[in-house]
């Protein structure tokens, strides 16, 4: 094994694909490419994707199958007991992590620096198996753990890395660990402004999973409020509530009701459903105002930075790490406050010159967050 090998372990809850995976897959992929440019051999270890779903094809990957546990089976009961008494977050995670450890050992990867993402349970387990391994845990979210894991994480890692200062402060409070903030990045060559501004009325844009925590309902509620007094804008909703598909649950029905009300008021709503990563930048470039309305404490939303990189005037809820990303290059609104959001949007609908000023500021701010900068932060943590 090359002395410059570096290992990235994807979280057990996600796969590693360009089409049916979330932001963590993109993050790991981009960091692996930057590591290669820096002279390292990046190797990714990830959960096996479902049949027919292709993984990233430009990095070396070792796949680990997640245990196939039938609901109501003896294996599921055992898994629930492990989760309850041993602190594992997910049924089947202990078996999966044991398989992951075997994959690392059989491929001679335990001497390389190992980055784990959003998996404090797995990090503690791997340290018990490989006490001399250099384990670096990356908190992309505020991941709570049972007391056993909280107590052991500090002695299991060489470094604790957080995607924002907000997340760093949370980790220090929850785990009593001193972490370091290493911000996410954006592919500045892929996410670029449109060569010319899209024609027609300004388009309000939402990109992301249409789940409750992302607050697409607040986005649509604000659009509905605006549509009651004006028709000089359009709406674009990009995403679905599950990767690769949409499931019509009560929340999605609520969203569809809001869409119907907006359209009844004479405003066009474009819904794309799930869009693969390769097409996301094109969807951004159809819009003028990017809105990130998350109601949870968004640690560091990639979609925020990607919209800004595409030169969209950006508004986000004042939650989590979003104020750190936007700084003075956009606007913030009160969490869950559709009226406040509508007021912020109106400011830019009424003043296209001001909107363009913030579009320019958004792109300039995004240029401070390259993936090469992210990798530099990870490498610095790795070499301490």
N, C-alpha and C positions, 0 to 999 in steps of 0.2 A: 504493500500500500504506500502511495506517495505520502511523504511527510506533510504535504500541503493539502491533503484531503480535508474537506469540511462537510459535515453531515447536517441536513435539515430534515427534521421529523415533523410531518404534518399531524395535526390533531386527530384523535381517533374518531371524531364525529364527522370528519369531512374527507372527501376524496381529493385527488390532485389532477384536475382536468381543466382545459380552457373553456369548456362549454357548460358543464353541470356542477361547478364548484363555486364557492363563495370567494370573498375578498382574501381570505387567508391563503388560498391556493395561488392567487395572483401575487401576493406578497412574497411567498416562498419562492415562486418561480423567478420573479424579478431579482430577488437577492441572490439566488443561485447563479443567474446569468452574470451579475456583477462580480460575484466571487470568482467566476471563471476568467473574466476580463482582468482580474487582479492576480491571476497566476495560480489560483486554487483549482482543485478538482472537486466540484460540488456533486454530492450524491444525496438524493431525496429518498426517504423511506416513508411510504404512505399506504393508507388503507386501499385495498383493491377496489377499483371502480366497478359498477354494475356491468354486466355483459353488454357489449355494443357501444360503450362510452369510452372514447379514446382519451388517454392521458396526454400530458405535454410530451412532445416527441424530441425535444432538443436538450434534455438533461437526462442523466442516468438515474433510474428509479428502481428501487426494490419494493415490491408490493407485498403487503401483509394482509391475509384474509381475516375479516372480522368474523367471529363465530356466528354461525347460523342458528339462532335460538328461536324455537317455536313458542309462541305465546301459550302460557299454561303448562309448559313442560317442566320436567324436573330441573333441567339446566337453567330455565328462567328463574325458578324458585331459589336455586343456589346463587344466581347472579344478584337477585334482590337482597339476599342475606349479606352477600359481600358488599353491596352498596350501603346497606344499613349499618353494618357493624364494623366494616373495614375502611369505610370512607370513600369507596370508589364512586365516581359520579354517574356511571352508566352501567347497565346490565351488560355483562360480557366483556367489560373493559379489562378486567384482570387477565382473562385468557388472552385477549388481544395483545396486551402489553407484554405478556410472557412470550408470545410469538414474535413480537417486535424485538425483544431482547435477544432471542435466538437468531433472528435475522442479522442483527448487528454483530453478534459473536461469530456466526458462520462466515460472514463476509469481511471479517477483520477490520471492523469499523470502530471498535471501542477505544482505539488509541487516538482517533481524530477528535477535534472539537465537535460537539453535538449540540445543535440548537433545537430546542423543543418549543412548540407554540401552543399556548392555552391548554397545557396539560400538567398541572402541578402533581396530580396523582401519579402519572406515568414517570415524571422526573424523579420522584421519591423512590419509586420501584426500581428504576434503572440504576440509581445510585446504590441501592441495596445489592444489586447484581454485579455492578461494575464500580466499586468504590473509588477507583483511581481515574475514572473517566472524567473528562472536562465537559460538564453539562451546563449549558446556558439556557435559562428559561425565559421565553418572551411572552409577556402578558399583552395580548391584543385586546383583551376585554377584562372586566372586573370579575375574575373567576374565583368564586368562593370555594372553600374546601372545609372538610370536616376537621375537628381539632387535631387528629393524628397527623394529617397531612400538613396543616399549618405549622405544627411544631417541628416537623422534620424537614420542611422545604429549605430553610436557611442553611442547614448543614449538608444539603444534597446538591447545591448548585455552586458553580464558580462565579456566576454573575446573574443578576436579575435585571431584565431589560423590559421597559415599558414604552408603549407607543406614544404617550403624551405625558406631560407633567401632571395632568389630572389623574391619569391611571397610576403614575408613580406614587402620588400622594395616597391614593386608595390602597395600593399594595403595601405601602409602609404602615398604614393604619390596620389593615386586615391581617397581614403576615408578620408585622414588625421587622420588615426587611428593608434595607437601603437599596433601592433600585436606581437605575439610570434611565433617562428618557432618550430613546432613539426614534425619531419620527419616521413614519411611513413616507414613501415617495410616490412619484407619478412618472410615467413614461412620457417625457416631454416631446419626443419625436412622434409618438402615436396620438397623444391628446393635444391637438393644436387647434387654434381658432379657424373658423371657416374662412375661405379666401374672400368671400363677400358675405355680408350680413343676409340671413334668410329673408326672402320677400314676404310681404303680408304682415298681418298684425303680430305684435310681440307674443312669443310662445313661452308660457310658464312650464317649467320642466321638473319632473320628479323621476329619479332613476334609483332603483333598488328593489329589495324584497318588499312586497306589499303586505308585510305583516304588521301587527298592531304596534309593535315597539318602534317601527319606522314612521308611524303616524301619517300615512298617505291620506287618512280621513281628514286630518287637520289641513293638509294641502288642498284637498277638494272642498272642504268647508270654506276656506278662504276664497277659493275660486268662485264658489256659489255666492258668497257675499258680494264679490265684485260684479258678478253677472247680473245682480239685481239692479244695478245702476249704470252699467256700461257693457259694451260688446266689443271693445277694441283690443281684444287679446284672444289667444287660444290656449289650450291646455294639452300637455303631453304627459302621459303616464307610462313609464317604461319599466317593466318588471312583472314578476308573478310572485305568489306567496310560497312557491317551492321551486328549487332549481330545476329548470327544464320543463316545468309544467305549472298549471294553476289548479287549485282545488277550490270549489265553490262552497265555502263555509259561511257562517253568519256574518263574519267581518267583511268578507269579499262581497256579500250581498249588500251590506251597508255601503260599500264603496260604489257598487253599481247603481244604487239608488241616488247617491250624490251625483254621479256622472249624468244620470237621466235628468236630474233637476237642472244641472248646469246647461245641458243641451237644450232643454225646454226653454231656458232663458235666452237662447240664441247664440251660445258660445260653443265652438267646436271642441270636442275632446277626442284626442287620438290615443288609443290604447294599443301597445305593441305586444303585451305578454312578455314572456322570457326572451331575452336577447343574448346571444353568445358574446363573449368578451371581444371577439374580433370585430363586432359591429357597434359596440357601445359608443366609441368616439363619434361615429357618424350620427348617432341619435342625439348626442349632445349638440352637434353642430346644426341641428334643425331648430334649436331653441335660442332664446335671448336671455331669459332669467332662470337661473338654476336655484331650486329650493330644496333644502335638506331639513325636513320638519321633525326629525326624530324626537320622540317623547322620552326615550330612555337616555341615559347618560352616554351618548355616542363617544367612544374613546378617541378614535381618529378615523373618521369615515373616508374611505378612499374616494367615494363618489363626490364628496365635497371638493377634494383636491382636483379630481378629474374634470369636473365642471368648470372650475376656475382655470385650469390649464387650457381648456377649450375657449377661453375668453368670454365666459358667461358671467354677467353680474350675478352675484351669489348672495342668497339669504339663508341663514341656518338658525335653528332653535338654539337658545343660549344654554346648551347642555354639554357636559363632559369636556372633551378636548376641542370642540368646535371653535370656541373663541380663540384658542391658540393658533389654529390653522388660519382663520379668516383675518385675525388682527384688525387692521383698519381698512382692509381691502374689500369689505362687504358689509352686510347688515345682519344683526341678530334680532330675533324676536322671542317673546316669552313663550316658554314651553306650553303646548296645547291651546294657545290663544290664537284662534283663527282670525279674530278681528284685528289683533296686532299685526299678524302676518299680512292680511289684506291691506292694511294701512301702509306697510313697508313696500308692498308691491305697487300700490297706487302711486307712490312717490316716483318710481321709475317709469311707470306707464305714462305719467303726466310730463315727464322730462327726459326725452330720449338722449339729450346731450349728457345729462348727469348719469344716465344708465351706461353710456359708453365710457365715461370716466371710470366707473367702477368695473366695467368689463376689462379695461386696460389694466387697472390695478389688480384685478383677480389673476390675470395671466402673469403679471410681474411677481406677485406673491407666490404663485405656484412654482415658478422657476427656482425658488429657494429650496424646493423639496424634491430633489432628484433621488433616484434609487441608488446612484453611486454614493450619495451622501448617507443614505441609510446603511449601505454596506460598510462604509467607513466607520460608522458608529458601532456596528456589530463586530467588525474586526478589532476595533480598539478594546471592546469589552472582552473579546476572545483572547487577547494577548496580555491582559493584565495578570 
